[in-house]
Amino acid sequence: MVEDMLKSFTENYNNCLIVRDSGDGHLNFRDRQLDTAYHTIYIFAKGKMNDPLANLAAKRSAMAKAIELFKLMKIDAGDFGDAAYGFDDSKIDYSEIGPVGQQYFGYSFSFLMEHQF
């Protein structure tokens, strides 16, 4: 499911997805021995120069795509071996970004992935 949605980003130049896997996180040895990693993705949609309505529409489109992606990740989160295994949807931080390259508008989204060790 997630893979199909991610493929749609590569087939449409009006959308942009950037994934940052920083390797940062924290270890929890007390409760359940968890390795909790921080992850950030950036989702942008193409707007237009000097067109506030088109740029607002691009931001709304980027947010809608992110919500769709996170819903799919939540479905995949429980199955070991799936790409989104360990996804924690209890808190997803976001920040508005744009313009990027003078035409793309969207958001960064930061979330946690938990894996037992």
Backbone torsions as a table, in degrees:
resi	resn	phi	psi	omega
1	MET	NA	-54.4	-179.5
2	VAL	-61.9	-41.9	-178.1
3	GLU	-60.7	-38.5	178.6
4	ASP	-64.5	-40.8	179.5
5	MET	-67.1	-41.8	179.7
6	LEU	-63.4	-35.4	177.4
7	LYS	-62.5	-33.9	-179.6
8	SER	-63.0	-26.1	177.7
9	PHE	-68.4	-34.6	-178.3
10	THR	-77.7	-16.5	-178.0
11	GLU	-94.3	-2.0	-176.2
12	ASN	-135.5	108.9	-177.3
13	TYR	-68.6	-8.5	177.7
14	ASN	-78.8	-11.1	179.3
15	ASN	-116.0	154.6	177.9
16	CYS	-143.9	133.7	176.7
17	LEU	-127.2	128.6	176.5
18	ILE	-124.4	130.2	179.9
19	VAL	-113.4	129.8	178.7
20	ARG	-117.5	111.0	177.1
21	ASP	-105.5	95.1	-169.1
22	SER	-79.9	-21.2	-175.5
23	GLY	80.7	2.3	177.6
24	ASP	-86.7	155.2	178.1
25	GLY	171.2	-156.3	176.3
26	HIS	-148.3	152.7	178.8
27	LEU	-105.1	141.8	178.8
28	ASN	-123.8	107.0	-179.6
29	PHE	-94.3	-14.7	-174.2
30	ARG	-80.1	-52.5	-170.8
31	ASP	-84.0	-69.6	-174.2
32	ARG	-130.6	13.9	-176.4
33	GLN	53.1	70.9	-177.9
34	LEU	-109.1	143.9	167.6
35	ASP	-106.0	110.3	-177.1
36	THR	-107.8	115.9	-175.9
37	ALA	-106.3	143.4	175.8
38	TYR	-89.9	135.7	178.5
39	HIS	-134.1	149.9	178.3
40	THR	-136.0	136.3	171.0
41	ILE	-124.4	154.3	177.2
42	TYR	-122.6	129.3	178.2
43	ILE	-124.6	125.3	-179.3
44	PHE	-126.6	153.0	171.3
45	ALA	-128.3	152.9	-176.1
46	LYS	-78.2	129.1	174.4
47	GLY	-106.4	-151.7	178.0
48	LYS	-139.6	144.9	177.1
49	MET	-58.6	131.8	175.2
50	ASN	55.5	35.4	177.8
51	ASP	-131.7	87.1	-175.6
52	PRO	-57.3	-36.2	-179.8
53	LEU	-68.4	-40.6	177.1
54	ALA	-65.9	-36.8	-179.9
55	ASN	-71.0	-36.7	174.6
56	LEU	-64.4	-41.4	177.6
57	ALA	-63.2	-37.6	178.3
58	ALA	-64.7	-42.6	178.6
59	LYS	-64.4	-41.9	178.4
60	ARG	-64.4	-39.0	178.1
61	SER	-63.9	-43.4	179.1
62	ALA	-61.8	-42.7	179.1
63	MET	-65.1	-42.0	179.8
64	ALA	-62.8	-40.4	178.5
65	LYS	-66.3	-38.2	178.4
66	ALA	-64.3	-44.3	179.5
67	ILE	-62.0	-42.1	177.5
68	GLU	-61.7	-44.2	179.6
69	LEU	-62.5	-44.9	-178.1
70	PHE	-67.3	-33.6	175.5
71	LYS	-64.1	-42.7	177.7
72	LEU	-66.4	-38.9	177.9
73	MET	-62.8	-39.2	179.2
74	LYS	-63.1	-40.1	177.7
75	ILE	-62.3	-42.1	-178.7
76	ASP	-78.2	-14.6	-169.3
77	ALA	-64.1	-25.6	-175.1
78	GLY	-87.9	-13.4	-175.4
79	ASP	-97.9	113.7	179.5
80	PHE	-56.3	134.5	-179.7
81	GLY	98.7	-21.8	176.8
82	ASP	-73.3	155.7	-175.9
83	ALA	-58.4	-31.9	-175.1
84	ALA	-101.0	15.6	-179.1
85	TYR	-55.3	128.5	178.5
86	GLY	89.7	3.0	179.8
87	PHE	-61.2	127.9	179.0
88	ASP	-105.4	110.3	-177.5
89	ASP	-95.0	11.5	-176.9
90	SER	-70.3	-23.9	178.4
91	LYS	-155.2	117.1	176.0
92	ILE	-122.5	111.7	179.6
93	ASP	-83.4	143.4	176.9
94	TYR	-138.1	153.1	177.4
95	SER	-138.9	136.5	178.7
96	GLU	-73.6	138.0	178.8
97	ILE	-135.9	138.3	174.6
98	GLY	147.4	157.7	1.0
99	PRO	-77.4	146.1	173.1
100	VAL	-111.3	123.4	-176.4
101	GLY	63.4	23.2	177.1
102	GLN	68.7	-1.6	-177.8
103	GLN	-133.9	-17.8	-174.7
104	TYR	-102.5	136.4	-178.6
105	PHE	-132.0	144.8	179.1
106	GLY	175.2	-144.6	-171.4
107	TYR	-145.1	155.1	164.6
108	SER	-100.1	143.9	179.8
109	PHE	-128.3	125.8	178.9
110	SER	-115.4	136.9	-175.9
111	PHE	-151.3	172.7	-178.1
112	LEU	-111.1	147.1	171.4
113	MET	-124.7	126.9	-179.5
114	GLU	-111.4	133.5	178.5
115	HIS	-135.4	133.9	177.0
116	GLN	-77.8	148.9	176.0
117	PHE	-130.2	NA	NA
